[in-house]
Amino acid sequence: MKDKSYTGWQLWSLVILRVAIGWHFLYEGITKLLNPDWSSLGYLMDSKGLFEGIFHAMAANAAVLNIVDFLNIWGLVLIGTGLIVGLFTRVATISGIVLLAFYYLSHPAIVGVSYAMPSEGSYLWVNKILIEMITLWVLILFPSWKKVGLDSILFKK
């Protein structure tokens, strides 16, 4: 698909989707930032599946845990802001996919596994994290920020 022109409905639907996901990231980051007691320790220790050892090791080392917490909070805030305002959107979108991949690998949706935090449904392989990750991939393929967002102003060709 060489033609990157969209109908008005298509363009605004992509922008609304981008902003909604951005809001989700930004709000998650701000709530963690404003809670002085927040830590990813419990989430990391609750990890199951193939990579649980890596996530448990992150939680076991205080210095690494502090770095993980910092990157998680500020990653969420910066990714969310970038998606909302359309600034460095490709970087924000790819960073969002990477962050969500870590969440997914830490808490995979597999049969017979239960986590400390109850889920809102029953999942097998596909859960909300994976769907949001795929949605970000779709946003990369249909770059609305080239027409609506600060990127369209800063990086005019």
C-alpha positions as CSV (number, residue, x, y, z in Angstrom):
1,M,0.0,0.0,0.0
2,K,2.0,3.0,-1.3
3,D,-0.8,5.5,-1.0
4,K,-0.9,6.9,2.5
5,S,-4.0,9.1,2.0
6,Y,-6.9,8.3,4.3
7,T,-10.5,9.4,4.3
8,G,-11.5,11.8,7.1
9,W,-13.1,9.0,9.0
10,Q,-10.1,6.7,8.7
11,L,-7.6,9.4,9.7
12,W,-9.6,10.5,12.8
13,S,-10.3,6.9,13.8
14,L,-6.5,6.3,13.8
15,V,-5.9,9.5,15.7
16,I,-8.6,8.6,18.3
17,L,-7.1,5.1,18.7
18,R,-3.6,6.6,19.1
19,V,-4.8,9.1,21.7
20,A,-6.8,6.5,23.6
21,I,-3.8,4.2,23.9
22,G,-1.6,7.2,24.8
23,W,-4.1,8.2,27.5
24,H,-3.9,4.6,28.9
25,F,-0.1,4.7,29.1
26,L,0.0,8.3,30.4
27,Y,-2.5,7.7,33.2
28,E,-0.8,4.4,34.3
29,G,2.5,6.3,34.5
30,I,1.1,9.3,36.4
31,T,-0.7,7.1,39.0
32,K,2.5,5.2,39.6
33,L,4.5,8.5,39.7
34,L,2.2,10.0,42.3
35,N,2.1,7.0,44.5
36,P,5.3,7.1,46.6
37,D,4.7,3.5,47.7
38,W,4.4,2.0,44.2
39,S,6.9,-0.5,43.1
40,S,7.0,-3.2,40.4
41,L,8.2,-5.7,43.0
42,G,4.9,-7.5,43.5
43,Y,4.2,-7.7,39.8
44,L,7.7,-9.0,39.0
45,M,7.5,-11.6,41.8
46,D,4.1,-12.7,40.5
47,S,5.6,-13.5,37.1
48,K,5.0,-17.0,35.7
49,G,6.0,-18.8,32.6
50,L,9.2,-19.3,30.6
51,F,10.8,-16.0,31.7
52,E,9.8,-15.9,35.4
53,G,13.4,-16.4,36.5
54,I,14.5,-13.2,34.8
55,F,11.7,-11.2,36.3
56,H,12.2,-12.7,39.7
57,A,15.9,-11.8,39.5
58,M,15.0,-8.2,38.6
59,A,12.9,-8.0,41.7
60,A,15.5,-9.6,43.9
61,N,18.1,-6.9,43.2
62,A,17.3,-3.6,44.8
63,A,19.4,-1.5,42.4
64,V,17.9,-3.3,39.3
65,L,14.4,-2.9,40.8
66,N,14.9,0.9,41.2
67,I,15.9,1.1,37.6
68,V,13.0,-1.0,36.5
69,D,10.6,1.2,38.5
70,F,12.1,4.4,37.0
71,L,12.0,3.1,33.4
72,N,8.5,1.8,33.9
73,I,7.1,5.0,35.2
74,W,8.8,7.4,32.9
75,G,8.4,5.0,29.9
76,L,4.7,5.0,30.5
77,V,4.6,8.8,30.9
78,L,6.7,9.6,27.8
79,I,5.1,6.9,25.6
80,G,1.7,8.2,26.5
81,T,2.6,11.8,26.0
82,G,4.2,11.1,22.6
83,L,1.1,9.1,21.4
84,I,-1.3,11.8,22.6
85,V,0.4,14.8,21.0
86,G,1.9,12.9,18.1
87,L,5.5,13.8,19.0
88,F,8.3,11.3,18.1
89,T,5.3,9.0,17.6
90,R,7.2,6.1,15.8
91,V,9.6,5.9,18.7
92,A,6.8,6.1,21.3
93,T,4.8,3.4,19.5
94,I,7.8,1.0,19.2
95,S,8.7,1.7,22.8
96,G,5.1,1.0,23.8
97,I,5.3,-2.4,22.0
98,V,8.5,-3.3,23.8
99,L,7.1,-2.3,27.2
100,L,3.9,-4.3,26.6
101,A,6.0,-7.3,25.4
102,F,7.8,-7.3,28.8
103,Y,4.4,-7.2,30.6
104,Y,3.1,-10.0,28.4
105,L,6.2,-12.2,28.9
106,S,6.0,-11.6,32.6
107,H,2.3,-12.5,32.8
108,P,1.5,-14.7,29.8
109,A,-2.1,-15.8,29.2
110,I,-1.6,-19.6,29.6
111,V,-4.0,-22.3,30.8
112,G,-3.6,-23.3,34.5
113,V,-1.7,-20.2,35.6
114,S,-3.2,-17.9,38.1
115,Y,-1.8,-14.6,39.3
116,A,-2.2,-12.7,42.6
117,M,-4.2,-10.0,40.8
118,P,-7.4,-11.6,39.4
119,S,-8.0,-11.0,35.7
120,E,-11.2,-9.6,34.3
121,G,-11.8,-12.6,32.1
122,S,-10.4,-16.0,31.0
123,Y,-7.6,-15.8,28.5
124,L,-5.7,-18.3,26.3
125,W,-2.7,-16.7,24.6
126,V,-4.6,-13.5,23.7
127,N,-5.2,-11.0,26.4
128,K,-5.6,-7.2,26.7
129,I,-1.9,-6.6,26.7
130,L,-1.4,-8.6,23.5
131,I,-4.3,-6.8,21.8
132,E,-2.9,-3.4,22.8
133,M,0.5,-4.4,21.5
134,I,-1.0,-5.5,18.1
135,T,-3.0,-2.3,18.0
136,L,0.2,-0.3,18.4
137,W,1.7,-2.3,15.5
138,V,-1.3,-1.3,13.4
139,L,-0.7,2.3,14.2
140,I,2.9,2.0,12.9
141,L,1.6,0.6,9.7
142,F,-0.9,3.5,9.4
143,P,1.1,6.5,10.5
144,S,-1.6,9.1,11.3
145,W,1.0,11.3,13.1
146,K,2.3,12.3,9.6
147,K,-1.0,14.2,9.2
148,V,-2.2,14.9,12.7
149,G,0.3,15.6,15.5
150,L,3.3,17.6,16.4
151,D,5.4,15.3,14.1
152,S,3.5,16.6,11.1
153,I,4.5,20.2,12.0
154,L,8.1,19.5,13.1
155,F,9.1,17.1,10.3
156,K,7.4,18.5,7.3
157,K,8.9,17.3,4.1
